[in-house]
Amino acid sequence: MPDDLAAPERAPSFPAPGGQLPQHWSKCFGCGDDQPAGMTMTFVAGEGLDVTGRLEVAKKYQGGPGVIHGGILTTAFDEAQGMACMSLGTAVVTGHLEVDFARPIPLGSVLEIHARIDGTVRRKVYTSAEARIVSGPTADPDAVVATSRALFLTVGAEHFEKVKNFVDGTPSSPFETSSV
Ligand SMILES: CCCCCCCCCC(=O)SCCNC(=O)CCNC(=O)[C@H](O)C(C)(C)COP(=O)(O)OP(=O)(O)OC[C@H]1O[C@@H](n2cnc3c(N)ncnc32)[C@H](O)[C@@H]1OP(=O)(O)O
C-alpha cells in the first residue's frame, strides 16, 4: 500500500447508506440478474466508500468436498471490491487481486463481504475486503473467514469499445460503467 494515498470523494450517484446498489451489468457473473449461471450477489452501500455484499454458497459452488471453491470466493471478492469502487462514480477494472483463505466455508453458508476503497493514486484504486459467515452450519458473524486486497484501475469508455463485438446481450448500467 503506497504512503501517498488520496482519499476520494463519494460520488453523488452512489446510493445513500443502507441503499441497494444496482447491478453494474445485467449479464455479470457476479451480480447480473440476466445471467442464469451467475452468483446473483447483492450489495448495500456503507457510510463511506464501502459496500456490504451477500453471497449464498450454493451446492454448485463446491470446490473441495463440502466447501466453497476458492475461485468462486475470489470472484465474490472481485465483485465486492469492484462494487465498492462504484462509490467513485467511475468505471474500473481489476488489475491485481489477492485472497487469504483463513477458514473453510461450507456449502449452505451465507457470506457477507465488507469491501472498501482504501485510497487512490492517480488511476489506481486500492481496495480491501473481508468475508464472514452470517448464516449456515458454521455461522459466526465475529469471525473473518477470508480477506482480500485488490488494485483496480479507472478506465474510460474506450476500454469497453475495444471488446464491444464480444458482448452477450445489451449493456446497461445506471452508473455508465459498462456502456460500450
Ligand atoms: C464501478 C463498476 C463496478 C464494477 C464491478 C466489477 C467487478 C468485476 C471486475 C472485473 O473482473 S474487470 C475484468 C478483469 N480485468 C480486466 O479485464 C483488466 C485487464 N487489464 C487491462 O485492461 C489493463 O492491464 C489495465 C486497464 C488494468 C491497466 O492498463 P493501462 O494501460 O490502463 O494502465 P497502465 O499500464 O498505464 O498503468 C497505470 C498504472 O497502474 C499500474 N498498474 C497497471 N496494472 C497493474 C497491475 N496489474 N498491478 C499493479 N499495478 C498495475 C501501473 O504500474 C501504473 O502505475 P503508475 O500510475 O504508478 O505509473
Ligand as a Chemical Component Dictionary entry (heavy atoms), coordinates in Angstrom:
data_LIG
# 
_chem_comp.id                   LIG 
_chem_comp.type                 NON-POLYMER 
_chem_comp.pdbx_formal_charge   0 
_chem_comp.three_letter_code    LIG 
# 
loop_
_chem_comp_atom.comp_id 
_chem_comp_atom.atom_id 
_chem_comp_atom.alt_atom_id 
_chem_comp_atom.type_symbol 
_chem_comp_atom.charge 
_chem_comp_atom.model_Cartn_x 
_chem_comp_atom.model_Cartn_y 
_chem_comp_atom.model_Cartn_z 
_chem_comp_atom.pdbx_ordinal 
LIG C1  C1  C 0 -17.661 0.632  -10.779 1  
LIG C2  C2  C 0 -18.006 -0.561 -11.581 2  
LIG C3  C3  C 0 -18.228 -1.818 -10.803 3  
LIG C4  C4  C 0 -17.504 -2.897 -11.440 4  
LIG C5  C5  C 0 -17.511 -4.201 -10.683 5  
LIG C6  C6  C 0 -16.720 -5.170 -11.486 6  
LIG C7  C7  C 0 -16.300 -6.404 -10.763 7  
LIG C8  C8  C 0 -15.509 -7.289 -11.701 8  
LIG C9  C9  C 0 -14.296 -6.541 -12.227 9  
LIG C10 C10 C 0 -13.536 -7.349 -13.231 10 
LIG O1  O1  O 0 -13.412 -8.556 -13.102 11 
LIG S1  S1  S 0 -12.827 -6.488 -14.562 12 
LIG C11 C11 C 0 -12.237 -7.800 -15.612 13 
LIG C12 C12 C 0 -10.864 -8.279 -15.260 14 
LIG N1  N1  N 0 -9.856  -7.242 -15.526 15 
LIG C13 C13 C 0 -9.515  -6.923 -16.795 16 
LIG O2  O2  O 0 -10.011 -7.410 -17.765 17 
LIG C14 C14 C 0 -8.428  -5.898 -16.925 18 
LIG C15 C15 C 0 -7.381  -6.336 -17.954 19 
LIG N2  N2  N 0 -6.199  -5.437 -17.877 20 
LIG C16 C16 C 0 -6.200  -4.259 -18.544 21 
LIG O3  O3  O 0 -7.102  -3.922 -19.300 22 
LIG C17 C17 C 0 -5.047  -3.351 -18.268 23 
LIG O4  O4  O 0 -3.920  -4.082 -17.843 24 
LIG C18 C18 C 0 -5.386  -2.275 -17.191 25 
LIG C19 C19 C 0 -6.561  -1.405 -17.656 26 
LIG C20 C20 C 0 -5.740  -2.918 -15.821 27 
LIG C21 C21 C 0 -4.148  -1.403 -16.971 28 
LIG O5  O5  O 0 -3.691  -0.974 -18.229 29 
LIG P1  P1  P 0 -3.456  0.579  -18.537 30 
LIG O6  O6  O 0 -2.698  0.659  -19.833 31 
LIG O7  O7  O 0 -4.730  1.341  -18.437 32 
LIG O8  O8  O 0 -2.564  1.044  -17.307 33 
LIG P2  P2  P 0 -1.030  1.437  -17.299 34 
LIG O9  O9  O 0 -0.179  0.320  -17.759 35 
LIG O10 O10 O 0 -0.877  2.794  -17.956 36 
LIG O11 O11 O 0 -0.762  1.598  -15.734 37 
LIG C22 C22 C 0 -1.381  2.629  -14.978 38 
LIG C23 C23 C 0 -0.868  2.481  -13.561 39 
LIG O12 O12 O 0 -1.400  1.256  -12.998 40 
LIG C24 C24 C 0 -0.323  0.393  -12.619 41 
LIG N3  N3  N 0 -0.759  -0.966 -12.930 42 
LIG C25 C25 C 0 -1.406  -1.373 -14.035 43 
LIG N4  N4  N 0 -1.669  -2.695 -13.968 44 
LIG C26 C26 C 0 -1.181  -3.104 -12.770 45 
LIG C27 C27 C 0 -1.157  -4.369 -12.105 46 
LIG N5  N5  N 0 -1.698  -5.457 -12.636 47 
LIG N6  N6  N 0 -0.572  -4.430 -10.896 48 
LIG C28 C28 C 0 -0.049  -3.336 -10.331 49 
LIG N7  N7  N 0 -0.047  -2.099 -10.916 50 
LIG C29 C29 C 0 -0.610  -2.010 -12.109 51 
LIG C30 C30 C 0 0.864   0.834  -13.466 52 
LIG O13 O13 O 0 2.074   0.469  -12.860 53 
LIG C31 C31 C 0 0.643   2.342  -13.493 54 
LIG O14 O14 O 0 1.038   2.874  -12.244 55 
LIG P3  P3  P 0 1.603   4.374  -12.118 56 
LIG O15 O15 O 0 0.406   5.298  -12.278 57 
LIG O16 O16 O 0 2.171   4.435  -10.730 58 
LIG O17 O17 O 0 2.629   4.549  -13.189 59 
# 
loop_
_chem_comp_bond.comp_id 
_chem_comp_bond.atom_id_1 
_chem_comp_bond.atom_id_2 
_chem_comp_bond.value_order 
_chem_comp_bond.pdbx_ordinal 
LIG C1  C2  SING 1  
LIG C2  C3  SING 2  
LIG C3  C4  SING 3  
LIG C4  C5  SING 4  
LIG C5  C6  SING 5  
LIG C6  C7  SING 6  
LIG C7  C8  SING 7  
LIG C8  C9  SING 8  
LIG C9  C10 SING 9  
LIG C10 O1  DOUB 10 
LIG C10 S1  SING 11 
LIG S1  C11 SING 12 
LIG C11 C12 SING 13 
LIG C12 N1  SING 14 
LIG N1  C13 SING 15 
LIG C13 O2  DOUB 16 
LIG C13 C14 SING 17 
LIG C14 C15 SING 18 
LIG C15 N2  SING 19 
LIG N2  C16 SING 20 
LIG C16 O3  DOUB 21 
LIG C16 C17 SING 22 
LIG C17 O4  SING 23 
LIG C17 C18 SING 24 
LIG C18 C19 SING 25 
LIG C18 C20 SING 26 
LIG C18 C21 SING 27 
LIG C21 O5  SING 28 
LIG O5  P1  SING 29 
LIG P1  O6  DOUB 30 
LIG P1  O7  SING 31 
LIG P1  O8  SING 32 
LIG O8  P2  SING 33 
LIG P2  O9  DOUB 34 
LIG P2  O10 SING 35 
LIG P2  O11 SING 36 
LIG O11 C22 SING 37 
LIG C22 C23 SING 38 
LIG C23 O12 SING 39 
LIG C23 C31 SING 40 
LIG O12 C24 SING 41 
LIG C24 N3  SING 42 
LIG C24 C30 SING 43 
LIG N3  C25 SING 44 
LIG N3  C29 SING 45 
LIG C25 N4  DOUB 46 
LIG N4  C26 SING 47 
LIG C26 C27 SING 48 
LIG C26 C29 DOUB 49 
LIG C27 N5  SING 50 
LIG C27 N6  DOUB 51 
LIG N6  C28 SING 52 
LIG C28 N7  DOUB 53 
LIG N7  C29 SING 54 
LIG C30 O13 SING 55 
LIG C30 C31 SING 56 
LIG C31 O14 SING 57 
LIG O14 P3  SING 58 
LIG P3  O15 DOUB 59 
LIG P3  O16 SING 60 
LIG P3  O17 SING 61 
# 
